[in-house]
């Protein structure tokens, strides 16, 4: 009987599946696997939240840069409006104004285009000055050397 019980025990152990079977059935180590899965899911959620936060920060930075550029453009426009400008051309057609401004840029001037008040005309500016005296003296030189029919314009 002793041999029979030993033989029965050996047959049962040989017939039983291995430890991999028990792990697959989650009979052993179930708690650790669950904790590991929860940790991986938590890390994935943290990664997604971090990515969303970075994208939102980038979008906010782009929006701030856009608002800053708009503000700077408005300040430049206001500053340009308060200056005395030497005008080299006045055009109704925007393409002509752009071409004439480009011509003066190629000559080395910092030409700009502004809209004349209460008019359809676009004015091409060759130079801008803060004082009327400096603008008038520069206009005389400009009319002698560059363009005879240049004139001074101050936006009101």
ABEGO torsion letter per residue (X at the ends): XAAAAAAAAAAAAAABBBAAAAAAAGABGAAAAAAAAAAAAAAAAAAAAAAAAAAAAAAAAAAAAAAAAAAAAAAAAAAAAABBBBBABBBABAAAAAAAAAAAAAAGBBBBBBBBBGBABBBBBABBBABAAAAAAAAAAAAAAABAABBBBBBX
